[in-house]
Amino acid sequence: MAETDPAQWAHYSRVDKILHKVAFLHPGLQRVLGSMDQDIFAPKSLPAPAGEPVFITGLPRAGTTLLLEFLAGSGDFASFTYRHMPFVLAPILWEKLTGGSRKAGEKIERSHGDGMAVDFDSPEAFEEVAWIAFHGKDYIRGDHLVPMDQLPLDEEFSEFLTALSRRLAVTSGDRSRRYLSKNNANIGRLKTLPRIFPDAQILICLRDPVAQAASLQSQHELFLRMHKDDAFARNYMKWIGHFDFGETFKPIRFSDPLPQDGEFWLKYWIDAYSYARDAAGPNCHFFCYENLREHPVETLSGLADCLSISDKAGFIANQSQIRAPRHMPDEGPKTDLEAEALALYEDLRQRAL
């Protein structure tokens, strides 16, 4: 079976592209294969995880991928990786089909052009495929997404996602590992996730809003160019539910529709984090990127304690991987909208780990 380059779509072979097209031909196929995986490898035959699952969310460009890599590297967690593509809802079955022909890949820069390198074993955000398979018709609208907190939850999906998290642990090599998810769309599910995982710890990543808005705009323009030139790249983003940028962009509609003008991304930031502020429950923790950069030891130590990381010293050693972002906070005069965003940011930063 083919395994594909996780970062550079241009390197996908014809066979790789056909395999992905077949896998995502219809969301129902992923669901059927996932149900087969669940029936064959029943959750009752799998041990319970060793601790609470952890969900990383927030608008993109706030350090969510960096945090995912730090936590995945601790050895305590099982998460989706590029090896689970394209049949992400049937991880055990897919592993058995591909186990004898697995490639060893070198780390290469991911398509975001942000200096972060990935290989086949890098953790990635593929959980949204499960949400699409069960609830896609409910929350995916023509030009936007609806927060799942506003919609009824399919109880069959709750059971499926819980079982899937345990089956991922099997493919990680340690069946007791806890589920680790990174999913930006989960910022609209802060009340829904605890209904599925009552003991979940949810990390809501944020960053200086002016810098984050500039980074969001830059990424959107990058992916617009990429999608215009590469139909497969555009379809890939749609298949895995990454509606964050480019021609597949669908903002989460937290309140009224936002005009897509020059201030869109900052207004979107205010909408998203106002919602997160109001929806966050007792197991939701804000995680501020500036806190991580300015106080790495204290921030990583606090996170290790919060999540009961087994190797705290090893986790704190991740401070050496923290580097300055390409978009830094603007120290100049602020518009009224920027001042509003920064006031909300300072409030959430005070609450952060």
Secondary structure, DSSP 4 states (H G I P E B T S, - for coil): -----SS-GGG--HHHHHHHHHHTS-HHHHHHHHHHHHHHT-GGGSPPPSS--EEEESSSSSSHHHHHHHHHTTTSEE--BGGG-S-TT-HHHHHHHHGGGPPP---EE-TT-SS-EE-TTSB---THHHHHHHHHHHHB-SS-B--GGGSPPPHHHHHHHHHHHHHHHHHHT-TTPEEEEE-GGGGG-TTTHHHH-TT-EEEEEE--HHHHHHHHHHHHHHHHHHHHH-HHHHHHHHHTT--SSGGG---B-SSSPPP-STTHHHHHHHHHHHHHHHH--TTEEEEEHHHHHHSHHHHHHHHHHHHT-S-HHHHHGGGGG----SSPPP-S---HHHHHHHHHHHHHHHH--
